[in-house]
Amino acid sequence: MKIVILDGYTENPGDLSWSGLETFGELTVYDRTPLADETEIIRRIGDAEIVYTNKTPVTRNVLDRCPSIRFIGLLATGYNVVDYRYAREKGIPVTNVPSYGVASVSQFAIALLLEICHHIGHHDQAVHDGKWEQCSDWCFWDYPLIELFDKTIGIIGFGRIGQATGRIAKALGMHVLAFDAVQTDTGKQIAQYTNLDGLLALSDVVTLHCPLFPETEGMINRETIAKMKDGVILINNSRGPLIVEQDLADALHAGKVAAAAVDVVSSEPISGDNPLLSAPRCIITPHISWAPKESRARILTCAMENLKAFLAGTPINVVNS
């Protein structure tokens, strides 16, 4: 059985082992595959029966041109890079890794928020540049510092990651509001559920933890930002297209949004004309919330378990069943 990984480098830049997958068959790992070169994608898949991808698209045409495919595994949670509906028509299960990043992504969301509140990186650099040594006072700060205690955080998307973020925020003494289509008993122990307009109006901090669907694309835009408090802080380490970036940039320039921090953007890697690059008080990190070694190891373990279950005739984590 032939197994191909189309883009393995970000999952495993060398600190993990593919040996678990090698036990299932002949494994070929490509660090990267050109995303726009469908001919090369088809060539690399060839007659492989098992295909793993993270961001390399597996389209209808790829599926038609690679008739040996029996199983597609995502090395991620999101599965929009695969034409999973057409794969279902062809009897090909598409599996994902649903919950590997709960701890790392929620931790990173709060890290982004704390960086906005304290500008730790800036002040560390200022000390190394000699500014404290030259200071006439025993301390200094270049930005207003923000205490989160007793402030309200509104979490849009209150699944596993949203709830984990809520628990951390609650530990910091924040009031937690949540908006989600599904309300759970677990969620009610962490947050007060409300509608979206209510959350936007009452929150000092708004953070996004929802999937990218047609109904969520562009949900943070000129109209929804207008419903937020003046001076709101916005965090997004979920999916870039949830935000209309020009509208957020305009709100940052106008001061409606006091600060924003994003780990994801609409097109990745980021393009030089992205309006957030020139927006004030906007932190941008390069899609690394998911990337601690512990988190990536969980992806690899789950990806192997998905294949093992498929081969045993009891597939799990199938997104197109």
TACORJO-V288064 format. One record per residue. RES is the residue in one letter. PHI is phi as a letter, one per 20 degrees, with the letter a starting at -180 (none if undefined). OMEGA is omega in degrees with one decimal (999 if undefined). D_CENTER is the distance of its C-alpha to the mean C-alpha in whole Angstrom. Layout:
res:RES phi:PHI omega:OMEGA d_center:D_CENTER
res:RES phi:PHI omega:OMEGA d_center:D_CENTER
//
This chain:
res:M phi:none omega:-179.3 d_center:32
res:K phi:e omega:179.7 d_center:30
res:I phi:c omega:177.7 d_center:27
res:V phi:c omega:172.8 d_center:24
res:I phi:d omega:-171.5 d_center:21
res:L phi:e omega:-177.4 d_center:20
res:D phi:b omega:-171.9 d_center:18
res:G phi:e omega:-169.4 d_center:18
res:Y phi:f omega:-176.8 d_center:17
res:T phi:f omega:176.2 d_center:14
res:E phi:f omega:-175.8 d_center:14
res:N phi:b omega:178.1 d_center:18
res:P phi:f omega:177.5 d_center:19
res:G phi:p omega:-177.6 d_center:22
res:D phi:e omega:174.9 d_center:21
res:L phi:c omega:-178.5 d_center:21
res:S phi:c omega:175.3 d_center:24
res:W phi:e omega:-170.6 d_center:24
res:S phi:g omega:179.2 d_center:27
res:G phi:f omega:178.3 d_center:26
res:L phi:f omega:-179.6 d_center:25
res:E phi:f omega:179.6 d_center:28
res:T phi:f omega:-177.7 d_center:30
res:F phi:e omega:-178.1 d_center:30
res:G phi:r omega:-179.3 d_center:31
res:E phi:f omega:-172.1 d_center:31
res:L phi:d omega:171.3 d_center:28
res:T phi:d omega:-178.5 d_center:27
res:V phi:d omega:171.3 d_center:24
res:Y phi:d omega:177.3 d_center:23
res:D phi:f omega:-178.3 d_center:21
res:R phi:b omega:172.4 d_center:20
res:T phi:c omega:-179.5 d_center:21
res:P phi:g omega:-172.0 d_center:22
res:L phi:f omega:-175.3 d_center:19
res:A phi:e omega:-176.0 d_center:22
res:D phi:e omega:-176.0 d_center:25
res:E phi:f omega:178.2 d_center:25
res:T phi:f omega:179.6 d_center:29
res:E phi:f omega:176.3 d_center:27
res:I phi:g omega:-179.9 d_center:25
res:I phi:f omega:179.7 d_center:27
res:R phi:f omega:-176.8 d_center:30
res:R phi:f omega:176.4 d_center:27
res:I phi:f omega:177.5 d_center:27
res:G phi:l omega:-179.3 d_center:31
res:D phi:d omega:177.9 d_center:32
res:A phi:f omega:177.2 d_center:29
res:E phi:e omega:-176.6 d_center:29
res:I phi:d omega:-178.1 d_center:25
res:V phi:c omega:173.3 d_center:22
res:Y phi:d omega:177.2 d_center:19
res:T phi:b omega:171.9 d_center:16
res:N phi:d omega:-179.5 d_center:13
res:K phi:c omega:179.0 d_center:13
res:T phi:f omega:-174.6 d_center:17
res:P phi:f omega:172.9 d_center:18
res:V phi:d omega:-171.8 d_center:20
res:T phi:e omega:175.9 d_center:22
res:R phi:g omega:-179.0 d_center:25
res:N phi:f omega:177.7 d_center:28
res:V phi:f omega:179.4 d_center:26
res:L phi:f omega:179.2 d_center:27
res:D phi:f omega:-175.8 d_center:30
res:R phi:e omega:-178.7 d_center:31
res:C phi:c omega:-172.2 d_center:30
res:P phi:f omega:-179.9 d_center:32
res:S phi:f omega:-175.2 d_center:32
res:I phi:f omega:176.2 d_center:28
res:R phi:d omega:-171.8 d_center:28
res:F phi:b omega:174.8 d_center:24
res:I phi:c omega:178.8 d_center:21
res:G phi:d omega:173.7 d_center:18
res:L phi:e omega:171.5 d_center:14
res:L phi:e omega:-173.7 d_center:13
res:A phi:a omega:175.1 d_center:10
res:T phi:e omega:-178.9 d_center:9
res:G phi:f omega:-176.2 d_center:9
res:Y phi:c omega:-177.8 d_center:13
res:N phi:f omega:178.4 d_center:13
res:V phi:f omega:179.0 d_center:15
res:V phi:d omega:172.4 d_center:17
res:D phi:f omega:-171.2 d_center:20
res:Y phi:f omega:178.1 d_center:20
res:R phi:f omega:178.3 d_center:23
res:Y phi:f omega:176.4 d_center:25
res:A phi:g omega:177.8 d_center:24
res:R phi:f omega:177.3 d_center:26
res:E phi:g omega:-178.9 d_center:29
res:K phi:e omega:178.2 d_center:29
res:G phi:m omega:-178.9 d_center:29
res:I phi:d omega:177.1 d_center:26
res:P phi:f omega:174.6 d_center:23
res:V phi:d omega:-177.6 d_center:20
res:T phi:d omega:176.2 d_center:18
res:N phi:c omega:178.1 d_center:14
res:V phi:d omega:-164.1 d_center:13
res:P phi:f omega:-168.8 d_center:12
res:S phi:b omega:-175.7 d_center:12
res:Y phi:f omega:-166.7 d_center:11
res:G phi:d omega:-176.0 d_center:9
res:V phi:g omega:-176.5 d_center:10
res:A phi:f omega:-173.8 d_center:12
res:S phi:f omega:-176.2 d_center:10
res:V phi:f omega:178.0 d_center:7
res:S phi:f omega:177.0 d_center:10
res:Q phi:g omega:-178.1 d_center:12
res:F phi:f omega:177.7 d_center:10
res:A phi:g omega:179.4 d_center:10
res:I phi:f omega:176.4 d_center:14
res:A phi:f omega:176.4 d_center:14
res:L phi:f omega:179.6 d_center:13
res:L phi:f omega:-179.2 d_center:15
res:L phi:f omega:176.6 d_center:18
res:E phi:f omega:175.3 d_center:18
res:I phi:f omega:-175.9 d_center:19
res:C phi:f omega:-170.4 d_center:22
res:H phi:c omega:179.5 d_center:23
res:H phi:l omega:-174.5 d_center:23
res:I phi:f omega:-179.9 d_center:23
res:G phi:f omega:179.5 d_center:22
res:H phi:f omega:-176.4 d_center:25
res:H phi:f omega:173.0 d_center:27
res:D phi:f omega:180.0 d_center:27
res:Q phi:f omega:178.8 d_center:28
res:A phi:f omega:177.8 d_center:31
res:V phi:f omega:-179.8 d_center:32
res:H phi:f omega:177.2 d_center:32
res:D phi:e omega:176.2 d_center:34
res:G phi:n omega:-174.5 d_center:37
res:K phi:f omega:178.3 d_center:36
res:W phi:f omega:178.8 d_center:37
res:E phi:g omega:-177.6 d_center:40
res:Q phi:e omega:-173.7 d_center:41
res:C phi:f omega:178.5 d_center:40
res:S phi:e omega:176.9 d_center:43
res:D phi:d omega:-178.1 d_center:42
res:W phi:f omega:174.6 d_center:40
res:C phi:b omega:174.8 d_center:37
res:F phi:b omega:170.5 d_center:35
res:W phi:b omega:-175.7 d_center:32
res:D phi:e omega:-178.9 d_center:31
res:Y phi:c omega:170.8 d_center:28
res:P phi:g omega:179.3 d_center:29
res:L phi:d omega:-171.2 d_center:27
res:I phi:d omega:172.2 d_center:25
res:E phi:e omega:-175.8 d_center:26
res:L phi:e omega:-178.7 d_center:23
res:F phi:g omega:176.6 d_center:26
res:D phi:m omega:174.0 d_center:27
res:K phi:e omega:-175.4 d_center:25
res:T phi:d omega:174.2 d_center:23
res:I phi:d omega:176.8 d_center:19
res:G phi:d omega:-175.2 d_center:18
res:I phi:d omega:179.5 d_center:15
res:I phi:e omega:-172.3 d_center:14
res:G phi:n omega:-170.6 d_center:12
res:F phi:d omega:171.8 d_center:14
res:G phi:e omega:-175.9 d_center:13
res:R phi:g omega:-176.7 d_center:13
res:I phi:f omega:178.2 d_center:10
res:G phi:g omega:180.0 d_center:12
res:Q phi:f omega:177.2 d_center:15
res:A phi:f omega:176.2 d_center:14
res:T phi:f omega:178.6 d_center:13
res:G phi:f omega:179.0 d_center:16
res:R phi:f omega:178.0 d_center:18
res:I phi:f omega:179.8 d_center:18
res:A phi:f omega:179.0 d_center:19
res:K phi:f omega:177.4 d_center:22
res:A phi:f omega:176.9 d_center:23
res:L phi:e omega:178.6 d_center:23
res:G phi:n omega:-179.7 d_center:25
res:M phi:e omega:169.8 d_center:23
res:H phi:e omega:-172.9 d_center:24
res:V phi:d omega:171.5 d_center:21
res:L phi:d omega:-179.2 d_center:21
res:A phi:c omega:171.4 d_center:18
res:F phi:c omega:178.1 d_center:18
res:D phi:b omega:178.9 d_center:17
res:A phi:f omega:-179.7 d_center:19
res:V phi:d omega:177.6 d_center:20
res:Q phi:d omega:-176.7 d_center:22
res:T phi:d omega:176.6 d_center:22
res:D phi:f omega:177.6 d_center:25
res:T phi:f omega:179.3 d_center:22
res:G phi:f omega:-178.7 d_center:20
res:K phi:f omega:176.6 d_center:24
res:Q phi:f omega:-176.9 d_center:25
res:I phi:d omega:-169.0 d_center:22
res:A phi:c omega:169.4 d_center:22
res:Q phi:e omega:177.4 d_center:24
res:Y phi:f omega:177.3 d_center:23
res:T phi:b omega:175.1 d_center:23
res:N phi:e omega:-173.8 d_center:23
res:L phi:f omega:-179.0 d_center:21
res:D phi:f omega:178.8 d_center:24
res:G phi:f omega:178.6 d_center:25
res:L phi:f omega:-178.2 d_center:21
res:L phi:f omega:-176.4 d_center:21
res:A phi:f omega:-170.5 d_center:25
res:L phi:d omega:-170.2 d_center:25
res:S phi:e omega:170.6 d_center:22
res:D phi:e omega:177.7 d_center:22
res:V phi:c omega:174.6 d_center:18
res:V phi:d omega:179.0 d_center:16
res:T phi:c omega:-173.6 d_center:12
res:L phi:d omega:177.8 d_center:10
res:H phi:b omega:-176.7 d_center:8
res:C phi:c omega:178.7 d_center:9
res:P phi:f omega:177.6 d_center:9
res:L phi:e omega:174.4 d_center:10
res:F phi:c omega:177.3 d_center:14
res:P phi:g omega:-177.7 d_center:17
res:E phi:f omega:178.1 d_center:18
res:T phi:d omega:-180.0 d_center:14
res:E phi:f omega:179.5 d_center:14
res:G phi:m omega:-176.7 d_center:16
res:M phi:f omega:172.7 d_center:16
res:I phi:e omega:-173.7 d_center:16
res:N phi:b omega:-176.6 d_center:19
res:R phi:g omega:-176.4 d_center:22
res:E phi:f omega:-178.9 d_center:24
res:T phi:f omega:176.0 d_center:21
res:I phi:f omega:179.3 d_center:21
res:A phi:f omega:179.9 d_center:25
res:K phi:e omega:-178.4 d_center:25
res:M phi:e omega:173.9 d_center:23
res:K phi:f omega:168.5 d_center:25
res:D phi:f omega:179.3 d_center:26
res:G phi:n omega:179.7 d_center:25
res:V phi:f omega:171.8 d_center:21
res:I phi:d omega:-178.1 d_center:18
res:L phi:d omega:179.3 d_center:15
res:I phi:c omega:173.9 d_center:11
res:N phi:b omega:167.6 d_center:8
res:N phi:c omega:179.3 d_center:5
res:S phi:d omega:178.1 d_center:4
res:R phi:c omega:-176.2 d_center:5
res:G phi:g omega:-176.0 d_center:8
res:P phi:f omega:172.3 d_center:11
res:L phi:f omega:-175.7 d_center:11
res:I phi:d omega:167.2 d_center:13
res:V phi:e omega:-166.5 d_center:16
res:E phi:f omega:178.2 d_center:16
res:Q phi:f omega:179.0 d_center:20
res:D phi:f omega:176.8 d_center:21
res:L phi:f omega:178.2 d_center:18
res:A phi:f omega:178.3 d_center:20
res:D phi:f omega:-179.2 d_center:23
res:A phi:f omega:175.6 d_center:23
res:L phi:f omega:177.9 d_center:22
res:H phi:f omega:-178.1 d_center:25
res:A phi:f omega:-178.5 d_center:27
res:G phi:n omega:176.5 d_center:26
res:K phi:g omega:172.8 d_center:25
res:V phi:e omega:-176.4 d_center:22
res:A phi:f omega:-178.9 d_center:22
res:A phi:a omega:176.1 d_center:19
res:A phi:c omega:173.9 d_center:16
res:A phi:b omega:-177.6 d_center:13
res:V phi:c omega:174.6 d_center:10
res:D phi:d omega:-177.7 d_center:7
res:V phi:c omega:176.6 d_center:7
res:V phi:c omega:-171.2 d_center:10
res:S phi:f omega:178.8 d_center:12
res:S phi:c omega:-174.0 d_center:13
res:E phi:c omega:-1.3 d_center:12
res:P phi:f omega:-175.7 d_center:14
res:I phi:f omega:176.3 d_center:15
res:S phi:e omega:-174.8 d_center:18
res:G phi:f omega:-179.5 d_center:21
res:D phi:e omega:177.4 d_center:22
res:N phi:f omega:-174.4 d_center:18
res:P phi:f omega:180.0 d_center:20
res:L phi:f omega:179.4 d_center:17
res:L phi:f omega:-179.1 d_center:19
res:S phi:d omega:179.1 d_center:22
res:A phi:e omega:179.0 d_center:21
res:P phi:f omega:172.5 d_center:23
res:R phi:l omega:-179.4 d_center:21
res:C phi:c omega:175.6 d_center:17
res:I phi:e omega:177.3 d_center:15
res:I phi:c omega:174.4 d_center:13
res:T phi:d omega:-166.8 d_center:11
res:P phi:e omega:174.7 d_center:11
res:H phi:l omega:-175.6 d_center:7
res:I phi:c omega:179.4 d_center:8
res:S phi:g omega:-172.4 d_center:7
res:W phi:e omega:-156.6 d_center:7
res:A phi:e omega:174.7 d_center:10
res:P phi:g omega:-177.3 d_center:13
res:K phi:g omega:-178.7 d_center:16
res:E phi:f omega:-179.6 d_center:16
res:S phi:f omega:179.8 d_center:13
res:R phi:f omega:177.1 d_center:13
res:A phi:f omega:177.4 d_center:17
res:R phi:f omega:176.7 d_center:16
res:I phi:g omega:-176.5 d_center:14
res:L phi:f omega:178.8 d_center:17
res:T phi:f omega:-179.4 d_center:19
res:C phi:f omega:178.6 d_center:18
res:A phi:f omega:177.9 d_center:18
res:M phi:f omega:178.8 d_center:22
res:E phi:f omega:176.8 d_center:22
res:N phi:f omega:179.3 d_center:21
res:L phi:f omega:179.6 d_center:24
res:K phi:g omega:-179.3 d_center:26
res:A phi:f omega:178.0 d_center:26
res:F phi:f omega:-178.8 d_center:27
res:L phi:f omega:178.1 d_center:30
res:A phi:e omega:179.2 d_center:31
res:G phi:n omega:-179.6 d_center:31
res:T phi:c omega:-173.2 d_center:29
res:P phi:f omega:179.7 d_center:25
res:I phi:c omega:178.2 d_center:22
res:N phi:l omega:179.6 d_center:19
res:V phi:e omega:-175.7 d_center:20
res:V phi:e omega:-176.8 d_center:18
res:N phi:c omega:-179.1 d_center:21
res:S phi:f omega:999 d_center:24
//
